[in-house]
Amino acid sequence: MSDLFDPAKARERSLRQAFEDGVEEIYIGLFSLVMGAAYLVFFTLPKGSTAAQIGSFAGSFLQIALILTLVAIRKRVKATYVFPRTGYVVFRRGKWETWMVWLFGGVALTIALAATIWRSLLPALSSVAGPLFAAGWAGCFLWAGIAYKYPHMNWLAAFSLLVGIATYVAGAQAKGMLWVMLGVGMALALSGALRFRAFLKTRPIIEIHAIGEDHNA
């Protein structure tokens, strides 16, 4: 069976085209950039001070507000600039995707519980917080690069590892994770912006003619 009529290949091809506009990269990159910068600012506040306590609560509210804002902007950009050039296709969520969501949720919950129970071990891990977080980013980029055949994701993976190594060499400790968020977010948003610019230049708006319009002209 050719790739044209293979449902799995057709899905892969459609998803690859769906991410070629760079909007998702901008969305994820801006979130990582803003949150990394915000928490770096909060880290500078004196521990136990009123400002630090307010900052900890402000970080949670900022995260929610930023997600809602970026989601709204993403939908608007897609509807205004992307869908008129590509059309709009919705795939049914596969069982493996549902399991992946539950898996990531379980892993996040496990890490949170482990961090609470074994808090005494955290100081020992703080020195490699940056490299560990960077390795997580690199793994995601490599997966996207292989699954959707995006070579630039491999470069982003390499950049993530370099930033992680830099935080370790600089002795950033726990802040290394935030510097990775900021650096990788900046690179990802820039990559997405360049791809979005190229997308607008190379993909004209689809002109849809009504049935019988050409005959009546």
N, C-alpha and C positions, 0 to 999 in steps of 0.2 A: 504494500500500500504506500502510495506516495505521501510526502509530507503535507501536500495540499488537502488531502482527504483524511488525514490522521487527526482525530479530535485532540489528542494530547499535544501533537506538534502545532496544531492550529491555535490551541490555547496558549502555548508557550510563545508563539509568534505574536499573538495579539497582546499578551502581557508585556512582551518586550517593547512593542510599539507604544503601549500605553505609558511606559516610563521614559520614552525617548525625549519627551518635552522638557525634562529636568525639573518639573514643578515639585515632585516628591523630594528630590534632593534639596531644593531650596527650603522646603517645609521642614524637613528633619534637621538640616544644617542650621537654620535660624533658631530652632528650638534649642539645640545643643549649645549654640553660641551664646544666646541670651541667658540661659540658665547657668552655664559655666561662668559667665562674667558676673552674674548676680551673686552666686554663692562665693565667688572669690572676694567680692566686696563684703559679704556677710562675715567671711573668715577674718577680715581685718578688724572687726569690732571686738572690743574687750570681752573676754569670756565672763559670763554671769551678769553682764551689765544689762540695763533695761533695753538698750539699743539692740543688743545681741538677741534678747528674748523676742523682741518685736520682729527682728530680722528673720528669726526661725519661722515664725508664723507667716510673715510676709512672703517668704520663699514658697510656701505651699499655695497661697492665694495667687502669687505670680505665675506659678506653674499651671494652675487651672485656667487663669485668665488668658495666658499665652496660648494654651492649646485651643481654647474656644476661638480666640482671635485668628490664629493661623488656619484653623479648619474653615472658618468663614471666608477668609481671603482665598484659600486654596479653591474652594468651591466656586467662588466668583471668577477667579482667573481661568479655571478649567472651562466654565460655561462661556466666558467671553472670548477667550483666545484659543483654547485647545479643541473643544468639541466642534466648532465650526470648521476646523481643518481636518479632523479625523473621524468625525461621527462619534456615536456613543454606543458602547457595548457593555452589557453586564453579564458576568459569569455567575453561575450558581456556585456557592461555596462548597468545595470538596470536603470529604470527611477528614482527609489528612490535614487540611488547613484548620479545621476545628480542633483536632488533636494537638496541633502545633500551638494554638492559642492557649489551650489548657496546660500544655507542657511548659511554656514560657511563664505562665502565671504561677505554676507550681514551683518552678525553679526560683522565681523572684521571692515567693513566700518562704521557701526553704532558706534562702540566703538571709532574709530579714530575721527569721527565727534563730538561725545560727549566730548571726551578729549580736542578737540580744542575749543568747545563752552563753556564748563564748566571747564576751566582750573583752576579757582580759587578753585575748590573743590579738585583738585588733592593732595595738601599738606595734607588734612585731610585723604585721602585714602592711602597715602604713607606708613603709619605705618602698614597697613595690606596687602601691595602689595605681600609680600612673601606668606602668607597663602592663599590669593585669587588665586595666580598663581598655588600654590601647589594643591589647590582643583580642578583646571582645569585639571592638570595632573592626579590626582587621579581618576577623573571622566572618563577620556579616558582609563586609565588602567583597571578600573572596567568594563567598557563596553567591552573591548577586552577580558578580562578574562571570562566574562559571555557568550559573543557571540561565542567565539572560544574555550571555555573550557580550558583556560590556567591558572591554579592556581597560577603560579608564578607572573602573572600580579596583582593579589590581594596583594601580598607582596610588589610589586613595588608601588601600590597605597598607602599602609600603610606607606612605606618609604617616599613617596612624602609629605604626611601630616606631618610626623615627621620633615622633613626638613623645611617645611613651619612654623611650630610651633617654631622651633629653631630660625628661622630668626626673628620672632616676639619677642621672649624672649630676643634675643641679641640686639634688637633695630636697626636692619639693615635698617629700613625704605624702601625707593625705591630700594635700592641695594638688598633687600631680594629676589626680583624676579630673579635677576641675580644669586644669590647664589643657588636658587632653580633650575634654568636652569643648573648650573654647577653640582650640586650634583645629581640631577635626571638623567642628561645626562650621568654622570659617571657610575651610577648604571645600567642604561639601556644598555649602551655599554658593560659593564662587563657581564651582563646577556646574551646579544646577543652573546658575544664571547664564553661563556661557552656552550651555546646551539649549536653554530656553530661547536665547537670542538666535542661535543657529536654526532652531525649530521654526521660529516665526519667519525667518528669511527663506527657508527652503520648502515650507509647507503652505501653499496658498489656501485661501478659504474655498471650501467646496460650494460650487454653485448648484443649487437644486432647482430644476425646472418642473413646473407642473405638467401633469400628463396632458398631452395634446397641445402644449404650448408651442412646440416647434412647428406643428402643422398649421397653427393659426397665425404664425408670424408672417 
